[in-house]
Amino acid sequence: MSRRILVFISFLLFLALVCIAPVVCSASTAYEVASPDGNLTIALELKTNPQPYLPGSRAYYHVSYKGKPILIDSPLGLDFFKGKALDQDFEVVNTSREAHDSVWQNHFGSKLEVRDHFNQLTVSLRERQSPNRHLDLIFRAYDEGVAFRYFLPQQEALKQFVLSAENTGFYLAENATTYALNIRSYVSPYEADYPETPLDQIKPTSVVPLPLLIHLHEGPWAALLEADLTDYAGMYVGGVQGIPNALMSKLSPLPDHSDEAVIASSPKATPWRVLLLNPRPGGLIESKSLILNLNPPCTFDTSWIHPGKVTFPWWSGFLGGNGEFNHDVNTGMYKHYIDFAGKNGIPYIEVSDYWYVFKGDWHQGVTHTTEDDVTRASPAVDIADVLQYGKQHGVGELLWVEWKALQRQIDTAFPLYEKWGAAGVKVDLMDHDNQEMVNYYAEVARKAAEHHLLVDFHGAYKPTGMQRTYPNVLNEEGVMGMEHDKLGGLLQDVWAGHVTPEHDVTLPFTRMLAGPMDYTPGSFRNATRNQFKVQWLKPMSEGTRAHQLAMYAVYEMPLAMVSDYPEAYEGQPEFEFIEKVPTAWDDTKVLNGEPGKFITIARRNGANWYLGSMTNWDTRELKIPLDFLGQGAYEAKIFADGPDADREATSVSISKKIITSGDQLDLHLAPGGGAAVIFTPVK
């Protein structure tokens, strides 16, 4: 036998030994798509037994940023209730690519001109074994982040099905710190704080909602979100047993069916799974239009939709006048608030709970009964008179409704509200994001649009970009706002006293990444850390008055609540900022900030810029560059913490100065303090 033949036989024996080892015995093919700027890539590979804890031929994806791994091989798969999982033994049957670049206008958010620029890869998979089910994986790469979704084409094997789980992994390449919403249940209004949490403290039993802010110790900032949540269950994440730095998706189960999450039929697309990436945390805030881009565009006329500020009688305890309206819900009280709104250019007033026939008892925890009637006014409130009075003063009404009462009567109530001339509805107390509730949101949004009604979802889960499809949905709460420092005074709310300045400056980097939030700012009963106390009537806010003013520029709130009662604002010159600040923007710049510490955001509406800066309980000296301004000189009207704001939280200093884009703004923020600035071009 020749030497050449012996060498060849030895080579074949070597290959045989390799292929019986528990590793991949042939090189896999990576299907990759990069962002338009080339910095981000997301790739799919089919790998045979690449890791011992996930046997079989499976689909994995990974993400890199500027060549650095962010997510390493992370599994993809769907689990079916009483059916075989769709997660292995795949073959690639087709691939397709698409490049997209367009611009659309968003008149109701943080930026008017929204660029939708991405590269897309679709990989079509088929099971090798019967029933040979088909699954498409769709990947998009933007300069701001990556997104992917599952799509099940129409097929007999999946004509109808029930998903019990979506086994989507997010396996980070390194250890990280997260800011995780502090809830432990799928039943929640998303109202808690976002404590700094080591990634390894998120356990397999954890139920962590989105958005999840992540700071990789050796890398960029990231945020995990979802978009286009339609006819599906909301997604959460938990840890993975035995695997460090790994997260796995969890789906909100259907009521009374812990092992069933989504009832569907093919064709069916899941929501987008989104990872935003940026070297600085403020860059994530500037990038969040990506969530809107992943939703279908609006298909109806929106000329009747007008963002604006809203008076909120409930927060102060329905106070007003010379004491005649103290905690007394009646027609006169609402007219008093309408007078205030009309005088100060506030376009809306909320007509809060108790305006309709309501049989519940808040004090006993009964928030709805089958006898509630959202089409009949209570004897105390002449709703027709209130609505007519508002019309005469140029003020629209948002009618508060409990969700189950509305659900029973929606097809009667919405045409009636339109006939009455109501501006919209505030739907409250849903506290779920299972598939049934997600579909209810869509029903409310669609039917409200048909009757020219604005929508504010309160007691709500986080936004997922619905505002692009239904711009009449201006706000979604899903945030622990100031009302908790009120509720603790009567209902023993466990989060009372937790609405701190630290919490306030964490929200822009966490909850606000998902979309607008109904925080309910505007308190003029401001308190230092030592002065603050929880109370039901005349509730306080933690931090300075300038801190409250800054919220109107820092937070995205197309319907921005003006929460205190009219007399709280009388004679207070700093109320001018609340009067003048818009609630929808042409442009947004995040100038500095760090979660839990401080933030400064500048937003433009027309030719004017508005700036808000906030700090936690630490005193802070900030030097703000003004290069975001246009050419020429501007008058800066500055509403800042007064020199004694560390002792008297209501103290505000108001000053003016002429500046240009080459200048810097020096700000002193008191503990729990802030500053708000209006920049007006000098003619």
Buried (B, 14 or more C-beta within 10 A) or exposed (E): EEEEEEEEEEEEEEEEEEEEEEEBEEEBEBBBBBBBEEBBBBBBBBBBBBBEEBEEBBBBBBBBBBEEBBBBBBBBBBBBBEBBEBBBBBEBEEEEEEEEEEEBEBBBBBBBEBBBBBBBBBBBBBBEEEEEBBBBBBBBBBBBBBBBBBBBEEBEBBEEBBBBBBBBBBBBBBEBBBBBBBBEEBEBBBBBBBBEBEBEEBEBEBBBBBBBBBBBEEBBBBBBBBBBBBBBBBBBBBBBEEBEBBBBBBBBBBEEEEEBBBBBEBEBBBBBBBBBBBEBBBBBBBBBBBBBBBBEEBEBEEEEBBBBBBBBBBBBBBBBBEEEBBEBBBBBBBBBBBBBBBEBEBBBBBBBBBBBBBEBEEEEEEBBEEEBBBEEBBEEBBBEBBBEBBBEBEBBBBBBBBBBBBBBBBEEBBBBBBEBBBBBBBBBBBBBBBBEBBEBBBEBBEBBBEBBBBBBBBBBBBBBBBBBBBBBBBBBBBBBBBBBBBBBBBBEBEBBBBBBBBBBBBBBBBBBBBBBBBBBBBBBBBBBBEEBEBBBEBBBBBBBBBBBBBBBBBBBBBBBBBBBBBBBBEEBEBBBBBEBBBBBBBBBBBBBBBBBBBBBBBBBBEEBBBBBBBBBBBBBEBEBEBEBBEEEBBBBBBBBBBEEBBEBBBBBBBEEEEBBBEBEBEBBBBBBBBBBBBBBBEE
